[in-house]
Amino acid sequence: MILKNQLTNVLNKDKEINEDDSLRLLDQRRIKDLERQVKELELINRRHQQNSITQVGMVLNPSDAKTQLELKLNKTEETLREHQLSEEKLLHELNILQEKYSLMKQMYTTNDQQILNNDQLDKQLHDILSKNKNLTGQVQKIYMMMKKQ
């Protein structure tokens, strides 16, 4: 009964996790967007280092480039925080699934033990019935022998 209650609790937690699936999909989209932004920043950085014209343009207008980079950095940091939250949710889900697996394994082991016990009881019952049948046969033989005497 305790195992059943624990399994019910784990299944309820599992249901809550399923409700978080839409959030997880949103997090995955944000992560992809973050990766795209990082690639854009790397491309901008390579162009900045390789192209002297870009360097001159940035010197002439450093505040615009700096503002754009700061905005992208802020977005990247926000996406990173969201990714960390998503990772924490996944770890929580993993813990719940491990707990569920452990309980199911425990229930399976308990059921196997009960099956073994039932098999032993069946064998003992069969042995007792066989002995009873043999004794009944012997009693009848003795009775018949006594009757003849």
C-alpha positions as CSV (number, residue, x, y, z in Angstrom):
1,M,0.0,0.0,0.0
2,I,2.9,2.3,0.8
3,L,4.5,1.6,-2.5
4,K,1.2,2.3,-4.2
5,N,1.0,5.7,-2.5
6,Q,4.6,6.5,-3.4
7,L,4.0,5.5,-7.0
8,T,0.9,7.7,-7.1
9,N,2.9,10.6,-5.8
10,V,5.6,10.0,-8.4
11,L,3.0,9.8,-11.1
12,N,1.5,13.1,-10.0
13,K,4.9,14.7,-10.2
14,D,5.3,13.2,-13.6
15,K,2.0,14.9,-14.6
16,E,3.4,18.2,-13.4
17,I,6.4,17.7,-15.6
18,N,4.3,17.1,-18.6
19,E,2.7,20.4,-18.1
20,D,6.1,22.0,-18.2
21,D,6.7,20.6,-21.7
22,S,5.5,23.8,-23.4
23,L,7.9,25.8,-21.3
24,R,10.7,23.5,-22.2
25,L,9.9,24.0,-25.9
26,L,10.0,27.7,-25.4
27,D,13.4,27.4,-23.6
28,Q,14.7,25.3,-26.5
29,R,13.7,28.0,-29.0
30,R,15.4,30.6,-26.8
31,I,18.5,28.5,-26.6
32,K,18.6,28.3,-30.4
33,D,18.1,32.0,-30.7
34,L,21.0,32.5,-28.2
35,E,23.3,30.2,-30.3
36,R,22.3,32.2,-33.4
37,Q,23.2,35.5,-31.6
38,V,26.5,34.1,-30.4
39,K,27.3,33.2,-34.0
40,E,26.4,36.7,-35.1
41,L,28.7,38.2,-32.5
42,E,31.5,35.9,-33.5
43,L,31.0,36.9,-37.2
44,I,31.0,40.6,-36.2
45,N,34.1,40.1,-34.1
46,R,35.9,38.3,-37.0
47,R,34.9,41.1,-39.4
48,H,36.0,43.7,-36.9
49,Q,39.5,42.1,-36.6
50,Q,39.9,41.4,-40.4
51,N,38.5,44.4,-42.0
52,S,40.1,47.8,-41.3
53,I,37.1,49.6,-42.8
54,T,34.9,48.1,-40.1
55,Q,37.4,49.2,-37.5
56,V,37.3,52.8,-38.8
57,G,33.5,52.7,-38.8
58,M,33.5,51.6,-35.2
59,V,36.0,54.3,-34.2
60,L,33.8,56.9,-35.9
61,N,30.6,55.6,-34.2
62,P,31.7,53.6,-31.1
63,S,28.6,54.3,-29.0
64,D,26.2,52.6,-31.6
65,A,28.4,49.5,-31.9
66,K,28.8,49.4,-28.1
67,T,25.1,49.8,-27.5
68,Q,24.3,47.0,-30.0
69,L,26.8,44.7,-28.4
70,E,25.5,45.5,-24.9
71,L,21.9,44.7,-26.0
72,K,23.0,41.5,-27.5
73,L,25.0,40.7,-24.4
74,N,22.0,41.4,-22.2
75,K,19.8,39.1,-24.4
76,T,22.5,36.5,-24.3
77,E,22.7,36.7,-20.5
78,E,18.9,36.4,-20.2
79,T,18.8,33.4,-22.5
80,L,21.6,31.8,-20.5
81,R,19.5,32.3,-17.3
82,E,16.5,30.8,-19.0
83,H,18.7,27.9,-20.1
84,Q,19.9,27.3,-16.6
85,L,16.3,27.2,-15.4
86,S,15.4,24.8,-18.1
87,E,18.4,22.6,-17.1
88,E,17.2,22.7,-13.4
89,K,13.7,21.6,-14.5
90,L,15.3,18.7,-16.5
91,L,17.3,17.6,-13.6
92,H,14.2,17.7,-11.4
93,E,12.4,15.6,-14.0
94,L,15.3,13.2,-14.1
95,N,15.2,12.8,-10.3
96,I,11.5,12.1,-10.4
97,L,11.9,9.5,-13.2
98,Q,14.8,7.9,-11.2
99,E,12.5,7.7,-8.1
100,K,9.7,6.3,-10.2
101,Y,12.1,3.7,-11.7
102,S,13.3,2.7,-8.2
103,L,9.7,2.3,-6.9
104,M,8.7,0.3,-9.9
105,K,11.8,-1.9,-9.5
106,Q,11.0,-2.4,-5.8
107,M,7.4,-3.3,-6.7
108,Y,8.6,-5.8,-9.3
109,T,11.0,-7.4,-6.8
110,T,8.2,-7.6,-4.2
111,N,5.9,-9.2,-6.8
112,D,8.6,-11.7,-7.7
113,Q,9.0,-12.6,-4.1
114,Q,5.2,-13.1,-3.7
115,I,5.2,-15.3,-6.8
116,L,8.0,-17.4,-5.3
117,N,6.1,-17.7,-2.0
118,N,2.9,-18.6,-3.9
119,D,4.8,-21.3,-5.8
120,Q,6.2,-22.7,-2.5
121,L,2.7,-22.7,-1.0
122,D,1.3,-24.5,-4.0
123,K,4.1,-27.1,-3.8
124,Q,3.5,-27.6,-0.1
125,L,-0.3,-27.9,-0.7
126,H,0.3,-30.4,-3.4
127,D,2.6,-32.5,-1.2
128,I,0.1,-32.4,1.6
129,L,-2.7,-33.5,-0.7
130,S,-0.5,-36.3,-2.1
131,K,0.4,-37.5,1.4
132,N,-3.3,-37.3,2.4
133,K,-4.2,-39.4,-0.6
134,N,-1.5,-41.9,0.2
135,L,-2.6,-42.1,3.8
136,T,-6.3,-42.5,2.8
137,G,-5.2,-45.4,0.5
138,Q,-3.2,-47.0,3.3
139,V,-6.1,-46.6,5.8
140,Q,-8.5,-48.3,3.3
141,K,-6.0,-51.2,2.8
142,I,-5.6,-51.6,6.5
143,Y,-9.4,-51.5,7.0
144,M,-9.9,-54.1,4.3
145,M,-7.3,-56.3,5.8
146,M,-8.9,-56.0,9.2
147,K,-12.2,-56.8,7.7
148,K,-10.9,-60.0,6.2
149,Q,-9.5,-61.1,9.5
